[in-house]
Amino acid sequence: MERIRPAAVAGSFYPASSERLRKTVETLLAQAQPKTLGGRLRGLIVPHAGYVYSGPVAATGYKTVYSSKFDSSQLRVLLLGPAHYVYFVGAAIVDCDAWQTPLGLVQCAKGLIARALERGDLQNNPNAHAPEHSLEVQLPFVQTVLPNCEIFPILTGECDYRNLARTLAPYLEDIDLIIVSSDLSHYYPYEEAVGRDALAHRAIENFDFALMEERVEACGKTAILTLMQIARDHGWKAKLLDYRNSGDTAGDRFRVVGYGCYAFYEG
């Protein structure tokens, strides 16, 4: 019997009905414009709020993934995002065979998970994964643009991004795409949020680690920094694909949350 990580936020962050969810994702993707990159796509940063808020920005990234023509039947995707509900030190996977959404099952890269547990590189922490939305909200998009791919889902707790990048290095030869899940600034007035989030654009595109660490607000900062470190180690480039906040999508402009989408590619 397969060990399944059940959906935790269906019906809140995205529709619980498979038909409504499929239509929502397809509509968001149809409205998104893919962006042109100067090389092969290797990494992506996308937001993780409710689809009504951040879905259009996430769709820009996933439309770019779709236009990159990956062979999803042989694809392995590393998902990296923050744990919002359970505190722990290090980085964590959950030892299961598949994740469930209303669109069906997403198979895990079981060989990579087994290797990580055997080597002690990552901890098995089902308690952190069980309620978490940051990775789960990516899956309906992944299922739509990369059907049949396998996922290697990792949550970050309190850890140093340099150490995590070193830990993940031996696994990267088996990974085709890294997807980092993070929102940006939270609950500032619209114009202030735009200014604060511009620091994230600058830090990511210029690989300014000090700026990212000291001045950028992002719930997935460790995950972002880890991808930046991996990208710098491999000579990849970074590009802002889309930026909006909740004041642009579905909320008021008095207290907004920022959503950025960034691509990392081989230049």
N, C-alpha and C positions, 0 to 999 in steps of 0.2 A: 504494500500500500504506500502511495506517495505521501510524503510529509509536506503539508501545504501551509504556507503562511497566509492566513485569510485576510481579505481586505478589511482595513480598519476605519477608513474615512469615506467609503462609498455612501452617498446620500448627504454628505456635508461639504466636502471639498469638490466633489464631482458627482454626477448623477448615479444613482444606484441601479437604475434600469439599464440593461445592456443596450436596448434600442436608443434610448435618449442619450446615453454616453457616446455611442458610436456616432450618432448624428451631431452631437456637440463637438467632438474631436474633428470630424470631417469638415464641419462648417468652419471651425477655427483654422484648420489647415488650408481650406479653400480661400479664405480671406487673407492669408499670410503671403508675403512675398519672399521667395528664397533669395539669399544673398550670395554674391559671387566672391569666392575666395581665391587666393593666389596659389593654392596647392591643395594637397589632400587633407581633408578634415580629420583631425585626431582627437579633439576635445571640445566640449560644449559646457557653458554655464547657463542654466535656465532657472527661472523662479518656481516657487512651489506653493503659492497661495491657492485659494479657491479659483476654479477656472473662470468664473465671471470677472475676477480681478486680474489675474496674471496669465490666463490662458492665451490671450492674443500675443503676448511677448514670448511665451514658451513656444507657441506655434511657429513663430519666425524661425526659431532654432530648429525645430523638427522638420519644417519645410525645407530648410537647408540640408538637413540630414537626408531627407528623401531625395533631393536633387543630386546628392553625392553618389547615388547609385551603388550603395553597399549591397553585397550579396548576403542577405539576412539569414539564409539557411546555414551559413558557416560563421556567423558573426558572434563575437563575445563582447559584451558591453559592461564596463566597470561603472557602477553607480556609486556616487560618493556624496554624502550629505550629512547635515548635523542632526544630533539627537536633541529634541526639544523637551522631552518629558522625563527622561531617566538620566541621572548623572552617573558617569563612569569615567575612568581614566583609560586612555588608549583608543583603539579603533575596534569595531565589532561587526561580525557577520552573524547570521543565524543559520544553523545547520539544518537546512530543509531542501526539498527537491524542487519546489516551485512556489511562486507567489500567485495569488488569485486576485483578479479584478472582475467586475461584471462582464468584461469581454473575454474571460477565460483565464487559462493558466499561462504564466511565463516561466519557462524552465530555467533553473539555476545552472551555472557552470559548476557542476558537482565536483569535477576533478580539481578545480582551483580551490573550492571551499575545503575539500578534504586535505589538500596540500597545506593550506594556510593553517588549519587546525593541527595537523600533524607536526608542522614546524613550530607551532606556537607563535606565528607572526600576528595572528588576529584572534581575538577572543570570541567565543560563542556566547552571545548575549540576547537570547530571545525576549527577555523582559524589556530591553531597550527598543527592539524592533517592533514588538507587538502593537503599540499604540501610535507609532511614528508615521507622519504623513509625508516627510520630505522626499523619500524615495518612492513611496507608493504613487503619489500623484503624477510621477513621470511615466508610469507603466502604461496607461492607456494610449499615450502618444507613442511610446516605444512599440507597443503591440500593433499600432496602425502603420507606422512607417518602416518598422523593422520586424515584420512577422517572422516567427520561428527562431529569433536570436536567443542566446543564452545570456543571463545576467549574473554579475558578481557584485552583490549589493553590500556596501560597507557604510556604517555610521561612524561619525567621529564624535568622540567624547573630548575630554581634556587631554590634548596631546600636542606635541610639537610637529609642525608640518614637515620640517626637514627629516625628522625620524620616520614619519609616515611615508614620505616620498622614497626614502631608502628602503623601507620595508616592502613597498609595492614594486620596486624596480625589477625583481626577478620574475614578476608575474606579467609584466607589460608586453613581453614577446607573444603572449597568448591573448592579448587584449587588442581589439580593433578600434574601439571608441571609448572615451572616458566622458561620462556625463556627470557634472557637478550640479547639485541642487542648492540654490541659495536665493533669498530675497536680499534687498539692500536696506536702506534706512527705513526706520519705522516712526510714524506718528508726528512728523513735522508738518508745518504748513507747506503748501504746494511748492512755492518758489524756493524755500529753504531746502526742501528735499531734493529738488533738481540740482541745486548747487552742491549739496553734500554728495549726491550720487555721481556727480561729474568727477569727483575725486576717485571713485571706483573705476570709472572709464579710463582715467589717466594712469592709475596704478596698474591695471591689468594690461592695457595695450603697451605700456612702456616697461613692464616687468619691474615696477618700483615696489619692492617688497617692504621697504620702510614706510612708505606712504600707506600701503595696504594695511600693515600691522598697526600703525599709530593713529590714522585719521579716518579710515574707511569704516562705515558701519555695515555689517552684513552678518546675518545669523549663521551662514555657512562659511565664515572667514577661513577657518582651518582647512576646509575642503578646497576653497578657492586657492589658497596659498599652496596647498599640496599640488594642485594641477599646474599652477604657475611654475613651481619648482621642477616638476616633471618636464614641462614644456621647455623651460630654459635648458635643462640638462640635455634635451634632444634637439635643440635648435629650432623649435617651432615658433611661429609668430602668432600674435593675438589680434583680434579685431572685434570691435563693438558691432553687433548686428541690429540691436533694437533696444530702446529704452522707453519705458512709460511708467507711470505710477498709477495708484488706484484712483487718483483724481482725473486721470485720462480715460479710465476704463469703466468703472462702475461705482465710484464713491464720491464723497464730497472732497473739497480741496482744503479743508481745515486741518485734517490729520490724515496724512497719506502714507502708503508703503511703496517703496521703490522696487521696480522690477527691471533687471537688465539681462540681456542675452549676449553672450560673447562666444566667439569661435576661436579655437586653436588649430593651426594647420601647418603642415610642412611647407616651408617657403622655398 
